Amino acid sequence: LQFELEEQGANEWAAEAFANAQLLAADADELYRQKEFAAARDQYTDAVAAMQAIKDSGAGVFSDALERGQAALNALEAEPARAAFSLALLLRPDSAEARAGAARAGRVEQLLSLVQQADVLYQRGQLEDARERLEKARALDPEYAPVTATLAKIDDELTSQRYNAAMSAGYEALHAGDYDRAEQQFRAAARLLPQSAEVNTALREAQDSKALRDIEAARAS
């Protein structure tokens, strides 16, 4: 039991309790050497009970390590994440969750660099470049939720920019009498924001203007 706890790193996560249990075992060894068998048996029993209590507490320590590791990953803190998942792996080397967390912790610095670059580019209004960095970050760690959320935000902003550009081009063409181009631009805007009432009104205006033009041409003919 003592060897198993040593293998699990109990001297790290239960240092005081494990040291006390080892002292109980050492005292029992001394009593045994002195042929104080009854006292040695009692002391060994106490040592076993103390070590078993430490072992039983390992499940809670493991869960806490996973939680701390996940929190550190969310905060992009590499060292605390690595330390937490290393402890979790000491307790349960076969844990897929702990192994996955440790792997993610090894990529935190690179992920942080990409996120910081994206943030600078976003503040400068370079949305496409910011999006490119975030796509790389998502490929590096698909489980890091803030990247996915920021990508969605940037996509919304890019869609809005493209919509506004198409609408502006459409109205420009409309005022210039280029109704075919105006309709083309408004339809492009409609593909970006299908539910927009503004684009539906603009499309009708372009189509009506085109129809009036054709009617005038027919009347003149």
N, C-alpha and C positions, 0 to 999 in steps of 0.2 A: 504493500500500500504506500509506503514511504517512497519507494523507487518510482511508482506510478505518478505520485504527486511531483516528484522532482522532474520527471519527464514532461509534465504538464506546466512546468514553470511556477509551481506554487510559491516558491521563494520570491517571486515577483508580485503576484496578485494576492497572496495571503501571507506576507513575510512574517509578521509577528506571530500569528496563530501557528504557522508551520514551524517556526523556531521553537515555540513553547512545546509543541508536540514532539519535536525531536529531542528536546531536553527530557521530556517524560520517558522517551524510549531509552535515552542514554542512562538515565537514573535506573531504569529497569535492568539494563545490561549490568550495571554495577552491582545491584542487589543480587542478580543471578550469579555473578562471579563470586559474591560473598556467601552464596548458598542460602540466601534469604528467599527461598522459593515462593512462599505465599505472598510476601510483599512484592516480589518481582512480578508475580502473576497479576496482582492488582494494578501495579504500575504499567505493565504491558497493556492491560485491558483499557486503562485510561488513555494510553498513547494511541491505541487503535481507535478508540471512540473519538479522540480529538482529530485524528487524521481522516477518519470517515466523515466527520462533520465538515472538514475542509473540502473533501472530495464532493460531498453533497452540495456545497455552496458553489461549485464550479459551474453549474448550469446557469445560475444567476450572473456570475462573472462573465460567462461566455455571451449571454444575451446583452449585457451592458456593453461589452466590448464591441459587439456588432452595431449597437445603437450609436456609440461614440464614433465608431469608424464611419458610419453613414453620415452622421452630422458633420464630421470633418470633411468628407467628400463633398457634401452640399456647400460647405463654406470654402472649398478648394484649398484646404489646409493639408499639405502633403505629409508632413512629419507626424502629426497626431493621427492621421488616417492610417499610415503605415504601422505605427505603434499599436493602435487598437486592433487591427486585423492580424498583426503578428501574434498578439496575445490570444486572440480567438483561435488561431491555428495551433498554438501551443496546446490549448485545451482540447480542440477537436481537429486534428490534422486532416480528417476526411470530409470536413464541411465544405460543400460546394459554395455556399454563400460566403464563407470566410475567404476561400480561395479567389472567388470573383472580386470581392472587395479589395483584397490585397493587390490583384492585378490592376484594378482601377486606380488604386492609390499610387501605383508605379507610374501612372500616366498623368497625374494631377498637374505637375509643373508645365508640361506641354499644353494641356488643356487650358490652364490659367493664362498662359501666354496668348493663345488664340482668342480667348474671351476678352482679354484686355485690348488686343489689337482691334477686335471687332467693335469694342466700345468706343475707342478713339475714332475709328472710321465712321461710326454711326453719329457721333457728336459733330463730325465735320460734314455730315449730310451725304457721305459716300456709301449709300445703302447697298449697292450691288457688291462693293468690295467687302463691306461688313458681313453681308450674307455669305459670301464665299468663305470667309474665315470661320463663320459659325457652322457652315456645312462640314468643314474639316473637323471642327470641334465635336460635332454630333457623330461623325464617323469614328472619332477617337473614343468617345464615351456616349453611346446612345442613351444611357440611363440618366445622364445629367439633365434634369428637367428644365432648368432655366434657359439652356440653349434652345430647346424646342419652343419654349414660350417666346423668346426673343425673335426667333426665326419667324414665327407666326405674326408677330407685331410688325416686323420689317416687310413681310409679304403683303400685309394689309396696306402699309404705307406706299409700297411700290405700286400696288394695284391702284391706289388712289391717285398717285402721280400720273400713271399711264392713262387713267380715266380722264383726269383733268386735261392732259395734253391732247387726247383724242377729241374731247368736247371743244376745246379751244380751236383746234384745227378745223373741226366741223363747222363751227360758227363763222370762222374766217372764210371758209369756202362758201358758206351760205350767203354771206354778205357780198362776196365777190361774184355771185351768180353761178358758181360751179356746183350745181345741185347734186350731180353724181358723186363728186368727191365728198361733198358734205354728208351725203347718205352713207358713203363708205366709212367715214370717220365716226359717225354716230353709231353705226352698227358695230364698229370695233369697240366703242365705249360700252355698248350694250352687252357685249360678250364679257367684259370685265365686271360690270355691275348690272346683271339682268333685271334686278328689281327697282332700278332707278326710275322714278317718275320723270325726272328731268330729261333723261335720254329718250324716253318714249315721246315726250312732247317735241323734242328737237327733231326726231325722226319724222313725225307727222308734218312738222313745219317744212322740212326739206322735201318730203314727198309732195306736199301741197304746192310748194313753190315750183317744183319740177312739173307738176301737172298744169299749173297755170301757164308756165312757159310753153308747154306743148300746145295748150289751147290757143294761146296768142299766136303761135307759129302757124297753127292750122287755120285760124281766122284770117291771118295775113295772106296765107296761100289762097 
